Amino acid sequence: MALVTFRVDDRLARLLQRLSRRTGRPKSELIRHALERQFALMRFEGLRASTAPFAEARGWLTDDDIFDEIS
């Protein structure tokens, strides 16, 4: 496993420390989980942005539009 070092402001450091104490999980685990979630969200947003023009061309602007189409 690679070692990565980075800086956070005091507020984030306090929040991380409190969450680590409260959950009993190591800070490194909490940071890994947060990064994994952020990367997944960014992948989703990228996929959504690349498919949105196709959906809009079909008139699908909301979840209800898609539901109406398949119902």
Secondary structure, 3 states (H helix, E strand, C coil): CCCCCCCCCHHHHHHHHHHHHHHCCCHHHHHHHHHHHHHHHHHHHHHHHHHHHHHHHCCCCCHHHHHHHHC
